[in-house]
Amino acid sequence: MTSTRYAFIKANWHADIVDQALAGFCELIPAEQVDVYDVPGAFEMPLLARDLAATGRYAAVAAAALVVDGGIYRHDFVAQAVVDGLMRAGMDTGVPVLSVSLTPHHFQESAHHIAIYRDHFVEKGREAARAALMIGETRAKLAG
């Protein structure tokens, strides 16, 4: 029997924005079916995603973070490592691991940018929920 539980990992860095992805996710998947895990930042997400997926308890794992350009190139390396790690966690475990990680190149901590990204993360959360549900349905059909 396929699990109806989902794991949602969220980075605490820029939590006021990132938490909106969970809100969007729970618009489509009931909050009672979602176990939420906090990590300090994006870089810590892939390891936890792999560990959660490996438990076999979850139909999918979603991971949300905002990796901003602080004027140095480090954000590009972090973002790439995170996306690669999340993809590997899904491939290694056979459980869908979905990224809701964004890397805007011109983010400014202004009320205007924060409002834009808060709204955008709600939609990205919805997209992750739709993807989790669709992948589950497709895999169930394949199984038979």
Phi and psi in degrees as a GROMACS rama.xvg file:
@    title "Ramachandran Plot"
@    xaxis  label "Phi"
@    yaxis  label "Psi"
@TYPE xy
-77.3251  138.914  THR-2
-67.2942  147.588  SER-3
-110.495  17.0321  THR-4
-102.897  150.305  ARG-5
-132.766  145.716  TYR-6
-105.107  140.051  ALA-7
-130.549  115.593  PHE-8
-101.244  133.661  ILE-9
-133.621  134.245  LYS-10
-76.3952  139.39  ALA-11
-78.5225  -17.7095  ASN-12
-67.4112  123.922  TRP-13
61.1058  42.4042  HIS-14
-57.3349  -33.0232  ALA-15
-60.2452  -26.377  ASP-16
-94.7779  -50.2246  ILE-17
-60.9298  -37.8025  VAL-18
-59.5626  -21.7187  ASP-19
-67.1582  -26.0933  GLN-20
-64.1296  -39.814  ALA-21
-63.3784  -40.9858  LEU-22
-58.961  -45.6475  ALA-23
-64.8726  -41.1605  GLY-24
-58.5079  -43.4175  PHE-25
-78.4976  -4.32405  CYS-26
-71.4827  -26.8725  GLU-27
-109.804  -28.0887  LEU-28
-118.224  120.136  ILE-29
-54.7633  137.549  PRO-30
-55.4129  -29.7076  ALA-31
-64.8383  -18.6471  GLU-32
-98.7758  4.35243  GLN-33
-117.82  122.284  VAL-34
-96.2888  126.577  ASP-35
-105.583  134.103  VAL-36
-128.482  131.774  TYR-37
-100.72  143.395  ASP-38
-131.99  159.042  VAL-39
-60.2197  -47.0404  PRO-40
-151.231  -176.355  GLY-41
-61.6563  -37.9341  ALA-42
-60.7994  -25.7428  PHE-43
-84.6942  -6.60645  GLU-44
-70.2491  -45.0732  MET-45
-58.9389  -41.791  PRO-46
-63.4215  -45.8782  LEU-47
-66.0471  -38.6184  LEU-48
-59.8831  -44.3854  ALA-49
-62.0268  -45.2697  ARG-50
-63.6805  -41.644  ASP-51
-67.1654  -44.1864  LEU-52
-61.8468  -38.2537  ALA-53
-67.5658  -17.3712  ALA-54
-68.9622  -22.9161  THR-55
78.4928  3.65575  GLY-56
-83.1712  -15.6871  ARG-57
-118.88  140.429  TYR-58
-71.6058  -30.0435  ALA-59
-163.023  160.345  ALA-60
-124.516  128.6  VAL-61
-112.696  145.511  ALA-62
-135.093  127.585  ALA-63
-122.565  135.257  ALA-64
-158.863  157.314  ALA-65
-119.09  113.144  LEU-66
-105.9  108.837  VAL-67
-99.222  155.015  VAL-68
-81.8379  106.709  ASP-69
-92.1491  19.3846  GLY-70
93.3991  0.831398  GLY-71
-126.528  165.371  ILE-72
-82.2803  -1.95453  TYR-73
-55.8783  -35.9766  ARG-74
-59.6792  -35.7765  HIS-75
-63.4009  -41.9715  ASP-76
-67.2232  -42.4474  PHE-77
-62.2582  -49.1674  VAL-78
-59.4278  -44.0624  ALA-79
-64.9413  -43.2537  GLN-80
-62.7713  -39.7993  ALA-81
-65.6156  -49.8152  VAL-82
-63.2913  -43.4477  VAL-83
-60.8585  -43.7513  ASP-84
-64.6491  -40.6276  GLY-85
-66.0299  -42.029  LEU-86
-62.8775  -43.0357  MET-87
-64.256  -38.5257  ARG-88
-60.3158  -42.1172  ALA-89
-67.5464  -43.4375  GLY-90
-66.4013  -39.8447  MET-91
-69.6648  -32.2402  ASP-92
-101.993  -18.23  THR-93
79.097  8.37192  GLY-94
-106.557  132.045  VAL-95
-58.6421  128.017  PRO-96
-120.611  117.02  VAL-97
-107.684  136.982  LEU-98
-98.9474  127.7  SER-99
-118.488  43.0108  VAL-100
-104.324  124.757  SER-101
-117.613  148.08  LEU-102
-131.491  78.1458  THR-103
-70.6622  139.449  PRO-104
-87.8481  -13.3682  HIS-105
-130.27  36.1717  HIS-106
-71.1229  133.929  PHE-107
-126.274  139.923  GLN-108
-79.8899  63.0277  GLU-109
-110.999  159.479  SER-110
-57.345  -38.0087  ALA-111
-63.8106  -50.8356  HIS-112
-66.47  -41.2531  HIS-113
-60.0983  -43.0367  ILE-114
-63.5348  -42.4834  ALA-115
-61.0104  -48.0528  ILE-116
-73.8652  -29.9386  TYR-117
-60.6758  -47.9304  ARG-118
-63.4344  -41.4316  ASP-119
-63.9768  -38.3907  HIS-120
-68.4921  -32.1025  PHE-121
-59.3818  -48.2318  VAL-122
-64.6091  -40.6751  GLU-123
-62.9022  -35.7432  LYS-124
-63.6961  -42.4556  GLY-125
-60.996  -43.7499  ARG-126
-61.528  -40.2154  GLU-127
-64.769  -40.3458  ALA-128
-63.8406  -44.8757  ALA-129
-59.8705  -43.3667  ARG-130
-62.872  -44.4747  ALA-131
-59.6744  -45.2103  ALA-132
-66.6022  -43.2621  LEU-133
-66.1981  -43.0469  MET-134
-62.3681  -41.7187  ILE-135
-60.3515  -44.5548  GLY-136
-64.0913  -44.2457  GLU-137
-63.7525  -44.0946  THR-138
-66.722  -34.5002  ARG-139
-64.8175  -40.0301  ALA-140
-64.9755  -40.199  LYS-141
-63.4051  -36.852  LEU-142
-73.7981  -21.5188  ALA-143
